[in-house]
Amino acid sequence: MLWAQAEALKLPQKVRVAVIGVEGHLAEVKEPLPLLPGVEVVAAMHAVPEKARFQFPSAKIYTDYRKMLDECRADVVAVCNTNGERAEAVVECLRRGVHIIAEKPLAVTFEQMGKVSQAVRASKSKLTTMFPMRFEPEWLAMKRIVESGAVGQVVQVATQKSYKAPSPGDWRLTHANYGGTIPWIGIHMVDLMRYVTGHDFTETYSMQSVLDFGRTNTMESVTASIFKLDNRGIGMLRMDYFRPKMAPTHGDDRMRVAGSKGVLEYMAATGITLVTGDKAPETVRDLPARRHLFVEFLEHIYLGKPEPITWRDIERANYICLHAKRSAETGRAERCAG
């Protein structure tokens, strides 16, 4: 895949990276390492050491992340543990003054998120979170088209995430570790809807169900959320874990942006299509190169470039998902505060 960053990145110092857990979007750190000759993963932690050793055979392996942080002198920590454990690890890294690239969500309860927000504001460390979809060509193109005014004023944004179900024994099948489908995969689309349209959410009403059909778990396998946009438009997100095993990809992500001048849509099967009052439907083929979050995060830390994702966007996406989750649990609409 073509990257915007195609040459090796020269940093003013060697960067030592430690990894807490090997779940989720670990590739966000591993994939760009060939472009980062001055960056080395020196330590990795997992409760099952073999899982960490498989991912990072040259790193020193730990089963206790606090001991790892005491010993490895990391500059940057990738926090990729389970959802329920993440907030505590992030706060600990912030307390120690190391920079963090963390899996999402940062927290699965309001109490946890409050502690993370407080720790971020008290620390001089830089923090980003793994919203990799922001940096993929299709979503970059959609943002560019909306910003150009081609669809006019956004009145509705409708999105989908459909995934294949996890295998038996997966950590996500334990609710204390998982924390909910809306925070886990919904946060991607919550962030993308805000990013692509430029609008925030003010209110949400959500529903969710556990329909496991013999899979024996507590994972919410189907959800639906409605959001009120700050311009009185409407956002929608539907999610399920019923993508068939024979489907060609793990996920089926879609977005439709309806505006006062036109409609912009994306799905993998058709690509990006745009239709307006002035032009017949067209397939958008001029896509930006893929950007890479970890590379841009390092450029921000060590070269003074802009942060790839603002803390405000990270915090908002996490809080909006917590409100949507609580709405699904209580059956009541929630104001998207925080």
C-alpha positions in Angstrom: 0.0 0.0 0.0 1.3 3.4 -0.9 2.2 5.6 2.1 2.6 9.3 2.3 5.7 8.6 4.3 7.8 6.5 1.9 11.3 7.2 3.1 13.0 6.3 6.3 12.2 8.7 9.1 15.3 10.3 10.7 14.8 11.2 14.3 17.2 13.2 16.5 17.6 10.3 18.9 17.2 6.6 19.3 13.7 5.7 20.5 13.1 2.8 22.9 9.5 1.4 22.6 7.9 -0.9 25.2 4.6 -2.8 24.5 1.9 -3.6 27.1 -0.3 -6.3 25.7 -0.6 -7.6 22.2 -4.3 -7.1 21.5 -6.1 -5.0 18.9 -4.3 -2.8 16.4 -0.7 -3.9 17.3 0.2 -3.5 13.5 0.0 0.3 14.0 3.3 0.0 15.8 4.8 -3.0 14.0 4.0 -2.2 10.4 6.0 1.1 10.0 9.1 -0.2 11.9 11.0 -0.7 8.6 10.7 3.0 8.0 11.9 3.8 11.5 15.6 2.7 11.7 16.1 4.6 15.0 13.1 3.0 16.7 13.4 -0.3 18.6 10.9 -2.4 20.5 13.0 -3.3 23.5 10.4 -4.9 25.8 7.0 -6.4 25.6 4.6 -7.6 28.2 1.8 -10.2 28.3 0.4 -12.5 30.9 1.1 -15.3 28.5 4.8 -14.7 27.6 4.7 -16.7 24.5 2.2 -14.3 22.9 4.5 -11.3 23.4 7.6 -13.3 22.3 5.8 -14.4 19.1 5.1 -10.7 18.2 8.5 -9.3 19.3 11.1 -12.1 19.3 14.0 -9.7 19.9 12.5 -7.9 22.8 12.8 -8.7 26.5 9.6 -10.3 27.6 7.7 -9.5 30.9 4.5 -10.6 32.6 4.3 -7.5 34.8 4.2 -4.1 33.0 5.2 -2.1 36.0 8.4 -4.2 36.3 8.9 -3.7 32.6 8.6 0.1 32.9 10.9 0.1 35.9 13.7 -1.7 34.0 13.4 -1.0 30.3 13.8 2.8 30.2 11.2 3.2 27.5 10.6 6.5 25.6 7.3 5.5 24.1 4.9 2.8 25.3 2.2 1.1 23.2 -0.7 0.1 25.4 -2.5 -2.7 23.7 -3.9 -4.7 26.6 -7.5 -5.6 27.1 -10.1 -2.9 27.3 -10.9 -3.3 31.0 -7.2 -3.1 31.9 -6.2 -0.2 29.7 -7.1 2.9 31.7 -5.0 1.8 34.6 -2.0 1.2 32.4 -2.4 4.5 30.6 -2.5 6.4 33.9 0.6 4.6 35.1 2.5 5.5 32.0 1.4 9.1 32.2 2.5 9.2 35.8 5.9 8.0 34.8 6.3 10.6 32.1 6.6 8.3 29.0 4.8 9.0 25.7 1.9 6.7 24.8 0.2 5.3 21.8 -2.8 3.4 23.2 -5.4 1.1 21.8 -8.9 2.3 22.0 -11.1 2.8 24.0 -9.0 4.5 26.7 -11.6 3.5 29.2 -14.8 1.5 29.6 -16.4 3.4 32.5 -16.9 7.1 33.2 -14.8 6.7 36.4 -11.9 5.3 34.4 -12.2 8.0 31.7 -12.2 10.7 34.4 -8.9 9.4 35.8 -7.3 9.2 32.3 -8.4 12.8 31.5 -7.1 14.1 34.8 -3.8 12.3 34.2 -3.4 13.6 30.7 -3.8 17.2 31.9 -1.4 16.7 34.7 1.3 15.1 32.6 3.8 16.4 30.1 3.7 13.2 28.1 2.3 13.0 24.6 -0.6 10.6 24.0 -2.4 9.4 21.0 -4.9 6.6 20.4 -5.3 4.0 17.7 -7.9 5.5 15.3 -6.2 4.1 12.2 -9.2 4.6 9.9 -8.6 8.3 10.0 -5.3 7.8 8.0 -6.7 5.4 5.3 -7.1 6.8 1.8 -10.9 6.3 1.6 -11.7 8.3 4.7 -9.1 11.0 3.9 -10.8 11.4 0.5 -14.3 11.6 2.1 -13.2 14.3 4.5 -11.6 16.2 1.6 -14.8 16.0 -0.4 -17.0 17.2 2.4 -14.6 20.0 3.2 -14.7 21.1 -0.4 -18.4 21.8 -0.1 -19.4 19.3 -2.7 -22.3 17.9 -0.6 -23.2 21.2 0.9 -24.4 21.3 4.5 -24.3 17.9 6.1 -27.8 16.8 7.3 -27.2 13.1 7.9 -24.3 10.7 8.3 -25.1 6.9 8.4 -22.5 4.3 9.2 -22.0 0.6 9.6 -19.6 -1.8 11.1 -20.1 -5.5 10.5 -17.5 -8.0 11.9 -17.0 -11.7 12.0 -17.6 -13.2 15.4 -14.6 -13.9 17.7 -13.4 -17.5 18.1 -14.2 -19.3 21.4 -11.9 -18.3 24.2 -11.2 -14.8 22.8 -10.7 -12.2 25.5 -13.6 -10.1 24.2 -16.0 -12.8 25.2 -15.5 -11.8 28.9 -17.4 -8.7 29.6 -15.0 -7.3 32.3 -12.2 -7.4 29.7 -14.3 -6.3 26.7 -16.4 -3.5 28.2 -18.9 -3.3 25.4 -19.2 -3.3 21.6 -20.0 0.4 21.4 -16.8 1.5 23.0 -14.7 -1.2 21.3 -15.7 -0.9 17.6 -18.2 1.9 17.7 -15.6 4.4 18.7 -14.0 4.0 15.2 -17.1 5.3 13.5 -17.9 7.9 16.2 -14.5 9.4 15.5 -14.8 9.1 11.8 -18.3 10.7 11.7 -16.9 13.7 13.6 -13.7 13.8 11.5 -15.3 13.5 8.1 -18.3 15.8 8.6 -16.6 18.3 11.0 -19.6 18.1 13.3 -19.8 17.1 17.0 -22.5 15.1 18.7 -24.8 16.6 21.3 -27.1 13.7 22.2 -27.5 9.9 21.7 -30.0 7.2 22.0 -28.7 3.6 21.6 -29.9 0.0 21.8 -27.9 -3.2 22.0 -28.6 -7.0 22.3 -26.7 -10.2 23.2 -27.8 -12.6 20.5 -25.2 -15.4 20.6 -27.1 -18.3 19.0 -25.1 -20.9 21.0 -21.8 -19.0 21.1 -22.3 -18.6 24.8 -20.9 -15.2 25.6 -21.9 -11.8 26.9 -20.7 -9.8 24.0 -23.3 -7.4 22.5 -23.6 -8.8 19.0 -25.9 -6.2 17.6 -26.2 -2.5 18.3 -27.8 0.7 16.9 -27.1 4.3 17.9 -28.6 7.6 16.8 -26.8 10.9 17.4 -27.9 14.5 17.2 -25.3 16.6 15.4 -24.5 20.1 16.6 -26.1 21.5 13.4 -29.4 19.6 14.1 -28.5 16.9 11.6 -28.7 13.2 12.5 -25.9 10.6 12.8 -26.6 6.8 12.8 -24.4 3.8 13.5 -25.4 0.2 13.2 -23.1 -2.7 14.2 -23.1 -6.5 14.3 -20.9 -9.5 14.8 -22.7 -11.6 12.2 -20.6 -11.1 9.1 -20.4 -14.6 7.5 -17.3 -16.6 7.8 -17.1 -16.9 4.0 -17.1 -13.1 3.5 -13.8 -12.0 1.9 -12.8 -9.6 4.7 -13.2 -9.5 8.5 -15.1 -6.3 8.5 -17.6 -4.4 6.3 -17.4 -0.7 7.0 -19.7 1.8 5.3 -20.5 5.5 5.5 -23.2 7.7 3.7 -23.1 11.5 4.0 -26.2 13.3 2.8 -26.0 17.0 2.4 -27.9 19.9 1.0 -26.2 19.6 -2.4 -25.4 15.9 -2.8 -24.7 12.4 -1.3 -21.3 10.8 -0.7 -21.1 7.1 0.0 -18.4 4.5 0.7 -18.4 0.8 0.9 -15.7 -1.6 0.0 -17.7 -3.3 -2.8 -18.3 0.0 -4.7 -15.6 2.4 -3.4 -16.5 6.0 -3.0 -19.4 7.4 -5.0 -20.6 11.0 -5.2 -23.7 12.4 -6.7 -24.7 16.1 -6.7 -27.3 18.3 -8.3 -24.8 19.4 -10.9 -23.1 16.1 -11.7 -24.1 12.5 -12.5 -23.0 9.8 -10.1 -19.2 9.3 -10.2 -16.8 6.9 -8.6 -14.0 8.8 -6.8 -10.7 7.4 -7.8 -8.3 10.2 -6.8 -7.4 9.0 -3.3 -4.7 10.4 -1.1 -1.8 8.2 0.0 -2.2 6.4 3.2 -0.8 8.2 6.2 0.6 6.4 9.3 -0.4 7.3 12.8 2.7 6.0 14.6 5.0 7.7 12.2 3.2 11.0 12.6 3.1 10.6 16.4 6.9 10.2 16.5 7.2 13.3 14.2 5.0 15.2 16.7 7.1 14.1 19.7 10.6 14.5 18.2 10.3 16.9 15.3 7.7 19.3 16.6 5.1 18.6 13.9 1.3 18.9 14.6 -0.2 16.1 16.7 -1.9 13.5 14.4 -5.1 13.5 16.6 -5.9 16.2 19.1 -6.5 15.2 22.7 -9.9 16.9 22.5 -11.0 14.6 19.6 -9.7 11.5 21.5 -11.5 12.5 24.7 -14.7 13.4 22.9 -14.9 10.1 21.1 -14.3 8.1 24.3 -17.0 10.1 26.2 -19.5 9.9 23.4 -19.2 6.1 23.3 -19.6 5.9 27.0 -22.8 7.9 26.8 -24.0 5.7 23.9 -23.2 2.6 25.9 -25.0 3.9 29.0 -28.0 4.9 26.9 -28.2 1.3 25.6 -28.0 -0.1 29.1 -30.7 2.3 30.6 -33.0 2.8 27.6 -32.8 6.6 28.0 -31.3 9.2 25.8 -28.0 10.8 26.9 -26.5 14.2 26.5 -23.0 13.8 25.1 -21.2 15.6 27.8 -17.5 15.4 28.6 
